[in-house]
């Protein structure tokens, strides 16, 4: 009986000392990770709502996205041209649906990164009558700005 009590006591201590995780994930449950996940959810919702202004509000002042072509600056997105680019794109899109499955969030000193798998579907009648789909493993980088987390790249 004493052995069983000691074993349960030790097990209880181990469970109590284990880091808290956000339910359904392996992501540490901290104020920063919750804030970052909230920004990602706001981004996802703004994409589905085709709300360029909402996405513009989520990015840092020095936001930059090189579209996978670091040597070609003319196709880069910045905080200055992101809004007009998205407004033009959203005029062509119908029924966007986006899922973000965040796999990992790493937080450093005023910078963070989230690795996520995204699945998106949409209609673009000017391109094709059939629904378009895309999925990919991505990384979004965040920077602490104006007292909160904002997207620096990775959209």
Secondary structure as the mmCIF struct_conf table of DSSP 4:
data_model
#
loop_
_struct_conf.conf_type_id
_struct_conf.id
_struct_conf.beg_label_comp_id
_struct_conf.beg_label_asym_id
_struct_conf.beg_label_seq_id
_struct_conf.end_label_comp_id
_struct_conf.end_label_asym_id
_struct_conf.end_label_seq_id
HELX_RH_AL_P HELX_RH_AL_P1 UNK A 2 UNK A 17
BEND BEND1 UNK A 18 UNK A 18
HELX_LH_PP_P HELX_LH_PP_P1 UNK A 19 UNK A 20
STRN STRN1 UNK A 21 UNK A 21
TURN_TY1_P TURN_TY1_P1 UNK A 23 UNK A 24
BEND BEND2 UNK A 25 UNK A 27
STRN STRN2 UNK A 28 UNK A 28
HELX_RH_AL_P HELX_RH_AL_P2 UNK A 31 UNK A 49
TURN_TY1_P TURN_TY1_P2 UNK A 50 UNK A 50
HELX_RH_AL_P HELX_RH_AL_P3 UNK A 52 UNK A 58
STRN STRN3 UNK A 59 UNK A 59
TURN_TY1_P TURN_TY1_P3 UNK A 61 UNK A 62
STRN STRN4 UNK A 64 UNK A 65
TURN_TY1_P TURN_TY1_P4 UNK A 67 UNK A 68
TURN_TY1_P TURN_TY1_P5 UNK A 70 UNK A 71
HELX_RH_3T_P HELX_RH_3T_P1 UNK A 73 UNK A 75
STRN STRN5 UNK A 77 UNK A 78
TURN_TY1_P TURN_TY1_P6 UNK A 79 UNK A 81
HELX_RH_AL_P HELX_RH_AL_P4 UNK A 82 UNK A 92
STRN STRN6 UNK A 94 UNK A 107
BEND BEND3 UNK A 109 UNK A 110
STRN STRN7 UNK A 111 UNK A 124
TURN_TY1_P TURN_TY1_P7 UNK A 125 UNK A 127
STRN STRN8 UNK A 128 UNK A 145
TURN_TY1_P TURN_TY1_P8 UNK A 146 UNK A 147
STRN STRN9 UNK A 148 UNK A 153
#
